[in-house]
Amino acid sequence: MIGVNAYALMCPRILYAMSLDGLFSKWGSTVNAGGTSTYTLLLTGVLAIGFLLTGTFNSVIAVAAFFFVLNYVFSFAAVFKLRRIMPDAPRPYKALGYPFT
């Protein structure tokens, strides 16, 4: 049950952060009195219900898995790009065997 909570709140938080950075609509960065981005939570809830109503559970899982893998690919690519464009920046961690691992 804890995993479901994490997955349900991950997408609204990502959209909220993207809104703050200007990569998503400005309405995504508004929060209610409790600090929750209500609009992004509502949007992801509607999209999740739409997925469940229009397809099978397997197709929902396939779409989610695709985007999780895409997220990992972009994260790994960002490490390589940042190390190339900022070679003298301080590194908070060492990548053993970089770039061959």
CORLIN-V156002 format. One record per residue. N is the residue number from 1. PHI is phi in degrees with one decimal (999 if undefined). Layout:
((N/PHI) (N/PHI))
//
This chain:
((1/999) (2/-66.5) (3/-63.3) (4/-63.3) (5/-62.0) (6/-64.2) (7/-67.3) (8/-68.9) (9/-97.9) (10/-67.8) (11/-64.0) (12/-61.0) (13/-68.6) (14/-65.1) (15/-63.8) (16/-62.8) (17/-64.3) (18/-63.9) (19/-65.0) (20/-63.3) (21/-86.3) (22/83.4) (23/-96.5) (24/-141.6) (25/-58.2) (26/-63.0) (27/-65.9) (28/-73.0) (29/-93.9) (30/-82.2) (31/-124.4) (32/-85.6) (33/-61.5) (34/-85.2) (35/91.5) (36/-96.0) (37/-79.8) (38/-63.8) (39/-65.2) (40/-70.2) (41/-64.9) (42/-65.3) (43/-60.6) (44/-69.1) (45/-65.0) (46/-64.0) (47/-63.4) (48/-64.5) (49/-64.5) (50/-60.6) (51/-60.5) (52/-68.7) (53/-79.7) (54/-97.0) (55/-137.8) (56/-84.6) (57/-63.0) (58/-64.0) (59/-69.7) (60/-64.7) (61/-64.5) (62/-64.3) (63/-65.2) (64/-63.1) (65/-63.1) (66/-59.7) (67/-71.6) (68/-64.9) (69/-65.1) (70/-60.2) (71/-62.2) (72/-63.9) (73/-61.3) (74/-64.6) (75/-65.0) (76/-66.4) (77/-64.3) (78/-64.4) (79/-62.4) (80/-64.7) (81/-65.3) (82/-65.0) (83/-68.7) (84/-79.1) (85/-85.7) (86/-131.8) (87/-68.1) (88/-99.0) (89/-69.1) (90/-64.4) (91/-107.2) (92/-73.8) (93/-148.6) (94/-106.3) (95/-98.1) (96/-62.1) (97/82.4) (98/-59.9) (99/-98.4) (100/-93.0) (101/-80.0))
//
